[in-house]
Amino acid sequence: MTPEGRALLLEGAKELGLDLTAEQVDRFGQLLDLLNEGSAQLNLTALRDERDIVLKHFVDSLTCLRGGWLDGEQRVLDLGTGGGFPALPLAIVQPRLQIVPLDATRKKVEFVERTAQALGLENVHPLVGRAENLGRDPQQRERYDRVVTRAVAALPVLAELALPFLRVGGLLVAQKGPLTPEELEAGTRAAAEVGGQVRAAEPFTLPLAGDARTLVIIEKTASTPERYPRREGVPNRKPLF
Ligand code: SAM
């Protein structure tokens, strides 16, 4: 990473209240290199420019730490991790989190696994599969304290896919762009159907870039009915609300 890239990362993280160590910044530098190499074959990101990757992948991923919902020791699922976002930045900055990056695309998960190993991140435990199927697997269902997710689906779809993985009392931390009142309303109703309640929907702007973002927090307040999630593809095709 160039000195400008490092400065941008440090400044963006600082705006989120994070003082990155030199070792953490070095790991982000390695991640940048591996992402650039991997993208050539795997189509992991549309972003090519260092500034964009630093702000719109690295700093953006870290914005889910706002509000302290991911503080402490937690078992965290990253639903639809793609090239490892937000899982890998979170694992670099919060070594106390045990993170399971999940994606339906095996090649992406293999990239995340190789990258975690190259970065020496022992708190990353990748998983291949569809959320609709794994959310019914007794080894995965109700086994997580937190689910994080970025750029995967509309809120009602996320509620149905994510809530089955959470223990009662666990939280879905969903990173969204600007959120319409309609999406929030539909997400609130879907959450109620699968055992959840919206605790917060906090708008903010991405440090240094200024793009509009919303962090939505849904608490699992009751066990998810067994009929959810519905079978593969249905949550997206026919959202609950
Ligand atoms: N979270 C990453 C990010 O912010 O860069 C990737 C976002 S990408 C637009 C969405 C990812 O979610 C894709 O890699 C896709 O394979 C995955 N995905 C979508 N629906 C899924 C499902 N039902 N189960 C597992 N993975 C899913």
Residues whose N, C-alpha, C, O or C-beta is under 5 A from the ligand:
A	BS01	SAM	G80 T81 G82 G83 F85 P86 L102 D103 A104 T105 G129 R130 A131 E132 R150 A151 V152
